[in-house]
């Protein structure tokens, strides 16, 4: 049941952020700073840029730019990497 509360809280937060951001509107000033802090916290806790974009109704590029502006160290893309041949 504790997991259900966390899911409800997360989806409620996603709805609130999405409602305050109408698609295509400019986000400036204090509102942009508040959004950047929220996105930074969520990204640092493990959410992906794509998940944040879907939750807020904004584009991947917008979220990426906000995170970069707020000084977040972005995670690598992951996946298999080629090692040195021995």
Secondary structure, DSSP 8 states (H G I E B T S, - for coil): -HHHHHHHHHHHHHHHHHHHS-TT----HHHHHHHHHHHHHHHHTT--HHHHHHHHT--HHHHHHHHHHTT-------S-------
